[in-house]
């Protein structure tokens, strides 16, 4: 829990101090893009079995990119090529937004959005741990060490 707190506070501190968050935001966008490809177009499945319709809908919803207009043809790309092309298109889309809003406004938006998301997710995480702590007390009646049980379940929660 202390390591989590240190990580969260370092992200918040960085954003509050006005440090540039572009690389961090783009890193998250890349991770999301890779996860989308892995979810809907898994490497271990034949391309004919990929869920291209849902993939296209999610990419449009998350990044505002229409894969057909962006030149992403899933029938002609391997899994790795699809990841690379999607990441490239996401970066291009980000650059378009930066050009539209201006660099200074984008830096402000990046910091603002990161702070909002980190704060919301951190509060939700703490609330979840609170609920977990309430239920763990009953484990003592089952001859289990509540502290050990809490650590196990909290660790499991942090992985999801």
N, CA, C and O of each residue as an XYZ file, in Angstrom:
640
protein
N       0.832     -1.189      0.000
C       0.000      0.000      0.000
C       0.875      1.251      0.000
O       0.559      2.233     -0.672
N       1.967      1.216      0.748
C       2.844      2.384      0.805
C       3.494      2.635     -0.552
O       3.642      3.787     -0.960
N       3.886      1.570     -1.260
C       4.478      1.722     -2.584
C       3.467      2.311     -3.559
O       3.812      3.146     -4.395
N       2.221      1.872     -3.446
C       1.171      2.415     -4.296
C       1.001      3.910     -4.028
O       0.906      4.712     -4.957
N       0.964      4.264     -2.767
C       0.797      5.667     -2.383
C       1.959      6.511     -2.929
O       1.742      7.600     -3.460
N       3.182      6.006     -2.795
C       4.341      6.737     -3.298
C       4.251      6.937     -4.815
O       4.562      8.015     -5.320
N       3.829      5.908     -5.530
C       3.701      6.003     -6.983
C       2.645      7.030     -7.369
O       2.879      7.884     -8.224
N       1.493      6.941     -6.737
C       0.403      7.867     -7.038
C       0.823      9.302     -6.721
O       0.602     10.209     -7.523
N       1.415      9.500     -5.577
C       1.819     10.858     -5.198
C       2.915     11.403     -6.094
O       2.964     12.610     -6.333
N       3.795     10.547     -6.595
C       4.831     11.045     -7.506
C       4.207     11.477     -8.840
O       4.639     12.469     -9.428
N       3.205     10.747     -9.316
C       2.495     11.135    -10.544
C       1.772     12.459    -10.322
O       1.845     13.363    -11.154
N       1.075     12.567     -9.194
C       0.357     13.807     -8.879
C       1.321     14.982     -8.742
O       1.079     16.059     -9.285
N       2.405     14.769     -8.020
C       3.376     15.845     -7.792
C       3.938     16.339     -9.118
O       4.077     17.543     -9.337
N       4.257     15.406     -9.988
C       4.805     15.750    -11.297
C       3.814     16.619    -12.087
O       4.203     17.613    -12.701
N       2.549     16.236    -12.063
C       1.527     17.012    -12.781
C       1.299     18.367    -12.120
O       1.161     19.377    -12.809
N       1.260     18.395    -10.794
C       1.017     19.655    -10.083
C       2.176     20.640    -10.234
O       1.968     21.853    -10.240
N       3.377     20.121    -10.353
C       4.541     20.989    -10.513
C       4.674     21.506    -11.935
O       5.588     22.275    -12.234
N       3.772     21.092    -12.813
C       3.775     21.595    -14.178
C       4.732     20.887    -15.110
O       5.017     21.377    -16.202
N       5.237     19.723    -14.683
C       6.134     18.973    -15.562
C       5.338     18.426    -16.741
O       4.160     18.091    -16.618
N       6.008     18.345    -17.883
C       5.350     17.877    -19.089
C       4.896     16.426    -18.943
O       5.651     15.569    -18.485
N       3.674     16.173    -19.331
C       3.080     14.847    -19.198
C       2.824     14.185    -20.549
O       2.175     13.141    -20.618
N       3.331     14.788    -21.621
C       3.059     14.268    -22.964
C       3.544     12.831    -23.119
O       2.798     11.974    -23.593
N       4.787     12.561    -22.722
C       5.322     11.202    -22.861
C       4.518     10.203    -22.038
O       4.263      9.084    -22.484
N       4.121     10.610    -20.838
C       3.328      9.737    -19.973
C       1.969      9.450    -20.627
O       1.528      8.302    -20.667
N       1.310     10.498    -21.138
C      -0.001     10.337    -21.778
C       0.112      9.467    -23.031
O      -0.716      8.585    -23.256
N       1.136      9.718    -23.840
C       1.321      8.903    -25.039
C       1.652      7.453    -24.687
O       1.238      6.532    -25.391
N       2.390      7.252    -23.608
C       2.691      5.890    -23.155
C       1.428      5.140    -22.769
O       1.267      3.963    -23.094
N       0.540      5.826    -22.078
C      -0.738      5.209    -21.703
C      -1.564      4.908    -22.950
O      -2.175      3.844    -23.050
N      -1.583      5.842    -23.898
C      -2.328      5.632    -25.144
C      -1.782      4.428    -25.910
O      -2.547      3.634    -26.459
N      -0.459      4.299    -25.944
C       0.150      3.145    -26.603
C      -0.244      1.848    -25.910
O      -0.567      0.862    -26.574
N      -0.221      1.842    -24.591
C      -0.614      0.646    -23.837
C      -2.060      0.265    -24.134
O      -2.377     -0.913    -24.302
N      -2.936      1.269    -24.198
C      -4.350      1.013    -24.488
C      -4.501      0.448    -25.899
O      -5.253     -0.502    -26.114
N      -3.789      1.029    -26.853
C      -3.853      0.553    -28.237
C      -3.373     -0.897    -28.332
O      -4.008     -1.723    -28.988
N      -2.266     -1.197    -27.684
C      -1.745     -2.573    -27.699
C      -2.729     -3.539    -27.053
O      -2.935     -4.646    -27.549
N      -3.329     -3.122    -25.955
C      -4.294     -3.978    -25.265
C      -5.538     -4.215    -26.126
O      -6.097     -5.312    -26.122
N      -5.969     -3.188    -26.862
C      -7.122     -3.343    -27.759
C      -6.825     -4.381    -28.841
O      -7.645     -5.255    -29.120
N      -5.656     -4.272    -29.436
C      -5.287     -5.237    -30.480
C      -5.230     -6.632    -29.876
O      -5.735     -7.585    -30.468
N      -4.624     -6.760    -28.712
C      -4.507     -8.074    -28.070
C      -5.881     -8.646    -27.709
O      -6.093     -9.855    -27.797
N      -6.798     -7.789    -27.307
C      -8.133     -8.238    -26.915
C      -8.971     -8.682    -28.108
O      -9.576     -9.753    -28.082
N      -9.005     -7.860    -29.152
C      -9.905     -8.132    -30.276
C      -9.231     -8.831    -31.458
O      -9.912     -9.415    -32.302
N      -7.920     -8.776    -31.523
C      -7.168     -9.395    -32.620
C      -5.979    -10.155    -32.040
O      -4.832     -9.805    -32.317
N      -6.235    -11.182    -31.247
C      -5.154    -11.882    -30.551
C      -4.144    -12.513    -31.508
O      -4.490    -12.980    -32.593
N      -2.912    -12.511    -31.079
C      -1.827    -13.038    -31.894
C      -1.962    -14.543    -32.124
O      -1.554    -15.052    -33.168
N      -2.527    -15.241    -31.166
C      -2.625    -16.698    -31.270
C      -3.861    -17.159    -32.041
O      -4.106    -18.362    -32.139
N      -4.644    -16.229    -32.589
C      -5.814    -16.586    -33.395
C      -5.577    -16.208    -34.849
O      -4.834    -15.275    -35.152
N      -6.213    -16.940    -35.731
C      -6.132    -16.621    -37.159
C      -6.874    -15.296    -37.406
O      -7.915    -15.051    -36.797
N      -6.345    -14.445    -38.291
C      -6.976    -13.146    -38.554
C      -8.450    -13.217    -38.948
O      -9.192    -12.262    -38.719
N      -8.878    -14.316    -39.527
C     -10.294    -14.455    -39.887
C     -11.187    -14.547    -38.659
O     -12.387    -14.287    -38.745
N     -10.618    -14.913    -37.522
C     -11.393    -15.052    -36.287
C     -11.363    -13.780    -35.429
O     -12.029    -13.711    -34.397
N     -10.602    -12.792    -35.852
C     -10.526    -11.549    -35.093
C     -11.878    -10.850    -35.068
O     -12.643    -10.916    -36.030
N     -12.155    -10.192    -33.974
C     -13.395     -9.425    -33.829
C     -13.144     -7.998    -34.331
O     -13.015     -7.061    -33.543
N     -13.081     -7.859    -35.637
C     -12.726     -6.586    -36.266
C     -13.814     -5.532    -36.046
O     -13.504     -4.353    -35.874
N     -15.060     -5.937    -36.049
C     -16.154     -4.983    -35.850
C     -16.053     -4.314    -34.484
O     -16.132     -3.090    -34.381
N     -15.879     -5.108    -33.449
C     -15.752     -4.554    -32.097
C     -14.456     -3.753    -31.955
O     -14.426     -2.714    -31.296
N     -13.390     -4.250    -32.582
C     -12.110     -3.539    -32.566
C     -12.270     -2.149    -33.164
O     -11.824     -1.162    -32.579
N     -12.902     -2.069    -34.323
C     -13.113     -0.775    -34.997
C     -13.951      0.152    -34.122
O     -13.660      1.344    -34.019
N     -14.989     -0.391    -33.494
C     -15.852      0.424    -32.632
C     -15.086      0.962    -31.419
O     -15.247      2.123    -31.043
N     -14.258      0.114    -30.815
C     -13.485      0.530    -29.643
C     -12.420      1.568    -29.998
O     -12.203      2.520    -29.249
N     -11.763      1.382    -31.133
C     -10.744      2.353    -31.573
C     -11.410      3.699    -31.850
O     -10.875      4.745    -31.482
N     -12.561      3.675    -32.491
C     -13.295      4.917    -32.756
C     -13.731      5.579    -31.457
O     -13.619      6.795    -31.303
N     -14.224      4.781    -30.532
C     -14.692      5.313    -29.244
C     -13.548      5.868    -28.405
O     -13.672      6.945    -27.821
N     -12.444      5.146    -28.343
C     -11.336      5.527    -27.470
C     -10.466      6.637    -28.062
O     -10.061      7.563    -27.359
N     -10.185      6.531    -29.354
C      -9.221      7.449    -29.966
C      -9.815      8.369    -31.033
O      -9.141      9.285    -31.502
N     -11.060      8.134    -31.417
C     -11.660      8.941    -32.469
C     -11.067      8.647    -33.834
O     -11.025      9.518    -34.703
N     -10.609      7.420    -34.021
C      -9.978      7.016    -35.285
C     -10.863      5.979    -35.971
O     -11.143      4.918    -35.413
N     -11.296      6.297    -37.181
C     -12.021      5.330    -38.009
C     -10.954      4.504    -38.735
O     -10.217      5.036    -39.566
N     -10.871      3.214    -38.428
C      -9.762      2.416    -38.953
C      -9.770      2.336    -40.477
O      -8.709      2.226    -41.091
N     -10.936      2.388    -41.091
C     -10.979      2.333    -42.559
C     -10.410      3.616    -43.156
O      -9.618      3.568    -44.097
N     -10.813      4.760    -42.610
C     -10.296      6.038    -43.106
C      -8.822      6.224    -42.772
O      -8.118      6.969    -43.455
N      -8.355      5.554    -41.731
C      -6.955      5.677    -41.305
C      -6.043      4.709    -42.059
O      -4.835      4.678    -41.823
N      -6.617      3.929    -42.958
C      -5.801      3.009    -43.746
C      -5.369      1.764    -42.996
O      -4.343      1.164    -43.316
N      -6.146      1.376    -42.002
C      -5.826      0.173    -41.236
C      -6.694     -0.969    -41.774
O      -7.880     -1.065    -41.456
N      -6.097     -1.817    -42.580
C      -6.799     -2.955    -43.171
C      -6.368     -4.215    -42.434
O      -5.281     -4.740    -42.669
N      -7.219     -4.690    -41.550
C      -6.870     -5.836    -40.700
C      -6.680     -7.124    -41.491
O      -6.042     -8.057    -41.003
N      -7.222     -7.188    -42.701
C      -7.067     -8.414    -43.491
C      -5.672     -8.533    -44.090
O      -5.264     -9.625    -44.484
N      -4.935     -7.427    -44.166
C      -3.614     -7.442    -44.797
C      -2.475     -7.277    -43.795
O      -1.311     -7.201    -44.187
N      -2.803     -7.220    -42.506
C      -1.785     -6.956    -41.494
C      -1.647     -8.122    -40.525
O      -2.621     -8.795    -40.190
N      -0.428     -8.340    -40.089
C      -0.206     -9.313    -39.023
C      -0.523     -8.621    -37.692
O      -0.766     -7.416    -37.643
N      -0.514     -9.393    -36.646
C      -0.785     -8.842    -35.308
C       0.196     -7.728    -34.966
O      -0.211     -6.652    -34.527
N       1.483     -7.981    -35.163
C       2.532     -7.007    -34.833
C       2.400     -5.758    -35.695
O       2.536     -4.641    -35.196
N       2.136     -5.941    -36.992
C       1.957     -4.799    -37.892
C       0.737     -3.975    -37.497
O       0.750     -2.747    -37.584
N      -0.315     -4.662    -37.063
C      -1.531     -3.970    -36.630
C      -1.248     -3.112    -35.398
O      -1.693     -1.967    -35.320
N      -0.514     -3.660    -34.444
C      -0.146     -2.892    -33.248
C       0.664     -1.662    -33.649
O       0.364     -0.547    -33.222
N       1.685     -1.871    -34.468
C       2.548     -0.762    -34.876
C       1.780      0.324    -35.619
O       1.970      1.513    -35.361
N       0.917     -0.085    -36.536
C       0.149      0.887    -37.325
C      -0.848      1.640    -36.456
O      -1.011      2.851    -36.605
N      -1.514      0.933    -35.550
C      -2.465      1.612    -34.670
C      -1.755      2.617    -33.768
O      -2.234      3.736    -33.588
N      -0.628      2.228    -33.206
C       0.140      3.145    -32.355
C       0.571      4.368    -33.160
O       0.514      5.492    -32.661
N       0.997      4.156    -34.388
C       1.387      5.276    -35.250
C       0.203      6.206    -35.495
O       0.345      7.426    -35.415
N      -0.955      5.640    -35.792
C      -2.153      6.466    -36.040
C      -2.584      7.216    -34.775
O      -3.043      8.356    -34.855
N      -2.440      6.589    -33.630
C      -2.790      7.251    -32.367
C      -1.866      8.446    -32.143
O      -2.326      9.518    -31.750
N      -0.583      8.271    -32.386
C       0.371      9.384    -32.237
C       0.072     10.505    -33.226
O       0.183     11.685    -32.892
N      -0.305     10.130    -34.441
C      -0.669     11.140    -35.442
C      -1.904     11.914    -34.999
O      -1.968     13.135    -35.140
N      -2.873     11.200    -34.467
C      -4.114     11.837    -33.983
C      -3.800     12.792    -32.837
O      -4.372     13.878    -32.747
N      -2.892     12.380    -31.968
C      -2.477     13.216    -30.844
C      -1.802     14.488    -31.359
O      -2.047     15.583    -30.852
N      -0.957     14.328    -32.366
C      -0.274     15.483    -32.958
C      -1.277     16.431    -33.613
O      -1.107     17.649    -33.552
N      -2.320     15.884    -34.236
C      -3.376     16.720    -34.822
C      -4.065     17.542    -33.737
O      -4.301     18.738    -33.907
N      -4.381     16.894    -32.634
C      -5.031     17.600    -31.516
C      -4.120     18.694    -30.963
O      -4.570     19.792    -30.636
N      -2.824     18.369    -30.865
C      -1.866     19.334    -30.346
C      -1.778     20.548    -31.265
O      -1.668     21.685    -30.805
N      -1.827     20.294    -32.551
C      -1.783     21.392    -33.521
C      -3.059     22.231    -33.438
O      -3.017     23.456    -33.550
N      -4.172     21.567    -33.244
C      -5.464     22.254    -33.162
C      -5.563     23.136    -31.912
O      -5.986     24.290    -31.992
N      -5.174     22.591    -30.770
C      -5.308     23.319    -29.506
C      -4.094     24.177    -29.165
O      -4.212     25.140    -28.407
N      -2.944     23.842    -29.707
C      -1.712     24.539    -29.359
C      -0.977     23.771    -28.262
O      -1.582     23.075    -27.447
N       0.349     23.922    -28.272
C       1.170     23.166    -27.321
C       0.866     23.513    -25.870
O       0.748     22.621    -25.030
N       0.740     24.790    -25.573
C       0.524     25.203    -24.187
C      -0.796     24.659    -23.639
O      -0.855     24.195    -22.500
N      -1.844     24.716    -24.444
C      -3.151     24.205    -24.014
C      -3.099     22.684    -23.845
O      -3.685     22.147    -22.905
N      -2.411     21.995    -24.737
C      -2.307     20.534    -24.619
C      -1.568     20.135    -23.348
O      -1.971     19.188    -22.673
N      -0.497     20.839    -23.016
C       0.241     20.522    -21.784
C      -0.671     20.720    -20.574
O      -0.650     19.913    -19.645
N      -1.470     21.788    -20.579
C      -2.396     22.041    -19.480
C      -3.451     20.926    -19.420
O      -3.759     20.409    -18.346
N      -3.999     20.564    -20.588
C      -5.011     19.509    -20.636
C      -4.446     18.170    -20.153
O      -5.109     17.439    -19.416
N      -3.226     17.856    -20.569
C      -2.600     16.608    -20.123
C      -2.504     16.559    -18.602
O      -2.877     15.564    -17.981
N      -2.006     17.628    -18.014
C      -1.867     17.656    -16.548
C      -3.234     17.563    -15.874
O      -3.400     16.820    -14.908
N      -4.197     18.304    -16.372
C      -5.541     18.334    -15.779
C      -6.196     16.953    -15.846
O      -6.745     16.470    -14.855
N      -6.135     16.328    -17.013
C      -6.774     15.024    -17.194
C      -6.081     13.964    -16.347
O      -6.745     13.143    -15.714
N      -4.760     13.978    -16.333
C      -4.023     12.997    -15.526
C      -4.367     13.157    -14.052
O      -4.582     12.167    -13.353
N      -4.419     14.394    -13.578
C      -4.794     14.615    -12.168
C      -6.191     14.101    -11.875
O      -6.409     13.427    -10.868
N      -7.141     14.415    -12.749
C      -8.520     13.962    -12.536
C      -8.616     12.445    -12.498
O      -9.272     11.882    -11.621
N      -7.969     11.787    -13.439
C      -8.053     10.324    -13.510
C      -7.346      9.673    -12.323
O      -7.887      8.764    -11.695
N      -6.136     10.142    -12.020
C      -5.388      9.562    -10.901
C      -6.156      9.745     -9.600
O      -6.256      8.809     -8.806
N      -6.695     10.930     -9.371
C      -7.441     11.181     -8.145
C      -8.680     10.292     -8.041
O      -8.952      9.707     -6.992
N      -9.418     10.200     -9.134
C     -10.633      9.377     -9.132
C     -10.305      7.908     -8.899
O     -10.942      7.250     -8.076
N      -9.319      7.394     -9.617
C      -8.950      5.993     -9.476
C      -8.384      5.693     -8.091
O      -8.652      4.633     -7.525
N      -7.606      6.619     -7.546
C      -7.025      6.428     -6.214
C      -8.133      6.389     -5.153
O      -8.105      5.547     -4.255
N      -9.099      7.294     -5.258
C     -10.217      7.295     -4.299
C     -11.005      5.992     -4.395
O     -11.370      5.403     -3.377
N     -11.264      5.549     -5.622
C     -11.981      4.287     -5.809
C     -11.203      3.116     -5.212
O     -11.785      2.229     -4.588
N      -9.890      3.122     -5.408
C      -9.040      2.070     -4.866
C      -9.092      2.058     -3.336
O      -9.223      1.000     -2.720
N      -8.987      3.229     -2.738
C      -9.045      3.315     -1.277
C     -10.398      2.864     -0.739
O     -10.469      2.203      0.297
N     -11.470      3.220     -1.441
C     -12.809      2.795     -1.027
C     -12.932      1.273     -1.125
O     -13.521      0.639     -0.249
N     -12.386      0.696     -2.172
C     -12.406     -0.762     -2.330
C     -11.647     -1.436     -1.189
O     -12.105     -2.435     -0.633
N     -10.483     -0.881     -0.845
C      -9.711     -1.439      0.269
C     -10.457     -1.299      1.589
O     -10.367     -2.178      2.446
N     -11.188     -0.211      1.760
C     -12.005     -0.019      2.959
C     -13.065     -1.113      3.068
O     -13.261     -1.695      4.135
N     -13.740     -1.383      1.964
C     -14.760     -2.434      1.958
C     -14.132     -3.800      2.228
O     -14.701     -4.633      2.934
N     -12.970     -4.010      1.664
C     -12.254     -5.266      1.891
C     -11.910     -5.404      3.373
O     -12.068     -6.476      3.958
N     -11.445     -4.327      3.964
C     -11.050     -4.350      5.373
C     -12.239     -4.689      6.276
O     -12.090     -5.406      7.265
N     -13.422     -4.166      5.927
C     -14.622     -4.453      6.723
C     -14.964     -5.939      6.703
O     -15.333     -6.509      7.730
N     -14.840     -6.569      5.524
C     -15.193     -7.978      5.396
C     -14.130     -8.916      5.937
O     -14.444    -10.045      6.315
N     -12.896     -8.481      5.984
C     -11.794     -9.336      6.432
C     -11.902     -9.675      7.915
O     -11.486    -10.755      8.334
N     -12.446     -8.778      8.699
C     -12.560     -9.011     10.143
C     -13.283    -10.303     10.471
O     -12.997    -10.937     11.487
N     -14.215    -10.696      9.623
C     -14.980    -11.924      9.848
C     -14.133    -13.180      9.642
O     -14.499    -14.257     10.114
N     -13.019    -13.053      8.950
C     -12.169    -14.214      8.685
C     -11.527    -14.743      9.967
O     -11.151    -15.912     10.044
N     -11.405    -13.886     10.956
C     -10.840    -14.314     12.235
C     -11.664    -15.423     12.861
O     -11.130    -16.290     13.552
N     -12.977    -15.392     12.616
C     -13.844    -16.440     13.144
C     -13.562    -17.778     12.472
O     -13.849    -18.834     13.037
N     -13.002    -17.735     11.273
C     -12.679    -18.966     10.532
C     -11.257    -19.425     10.789
O     -10.701    -20.195     10.005
N     -10.660    -18.958     11.886
C      -9.310    -19.334     12.283
C      -8.244    -18.932     11.250
O      -7.248    -19.630     11.062
N      -8.480    -17.791     10.587
C      -7.508    -17.269      9.627
C      -7.026    -15.919     10.141
O      -7.796    -15.152     10.720
N      -5.761    -15.640      9.925
C      -5.176    -14.370     10.342
C      -5.717    -13.255      9.440
O      -5.432    -13.248      8.242
N      -6.483    -12.324      9.988
C      -7.078    -11.256      9.176
C      -6.039    -10.417      8.416
O      -6.292     -9.995      7.288
N      -4.884    -10.177      9.026
C      -3.857     -9.380      8.358
C      -3.325    -10.095      7.117
O      -3.150     -9.478      6.066
N      -3.073    -11.381      7.243
C      -2.583    -12.162      6.108
C      -3.648    -12.214      5.012
O      -3.335    -12.069      3.831
N      -4.883    -12.419      5.399
C      -5.981    -12.477      4.431
C      -6.152    -11.139      3.713
O      -6.384    -11.101      2.505
N      -6.036    -10.045      4.464
C      -6.157     -8.713      3.866
C      -5.046     -8.493      2.845
O      -5.297     -7.997      1.747
N      -3.819     -8.860      3.205
C      -2.689     -8.673      2.294
C      -2.886     -9.481      1.016
O      -2.620     -8.991     -0.082
N      -3.351    -10.721      1.161
C      -3.577    -11.567     -0.010
C      -4.614    -10.955     -0.944
O      -4.386    -10.833     -2.147
N      -5.740    -10.577     -0.385
C      -6.829    -10.044     -1.201
C      -6.490     -8.675     -1.764
O      -6.864     -8.374     -2.898
N      -5.801     -7.844     -1.015
C      -5.395     -6.517     -1.506
C      -4.417     -6.683     -2.667
O      -4.480     -5.937     -3.645
N      -3.516     -7.654     -2.563
C      -2.574     -7.916     -3.641
C      -3.320     -8.362     -4.898
O      -3.009     -7.922     -6.004
N      -4.309     -9.242     -4.713
C      -5.108     -9.707     -5.828
C      -5.851     -8.548     -6.475
O      -5.930     -8.463     -7.700
N      -6.403     -7.646     -5.645
C      -7.103     -6.476     -6.163
C      -6.179     -5.569     -6.969
O      -6.577     -5.036     -8.005
N      -4.954     -5.394     -6.497
C      -4.029     -4.469     -7.165
C      -3.595     -4.992     -8.520
O      -3.165     -4.212     -9.370
N      -3.697     -6.303     -8.743
C      -3.311     -6.886    -10.031
C      -4.400     -6.694    -11.065
O      -4.117     -6.739    -12.262
N      -5.631     -6.483    -10.645
C      -6.735     -6.348    -11.607
C      -6.995     -4.934    -11.991
O      -7.892     -4.666    -12.790
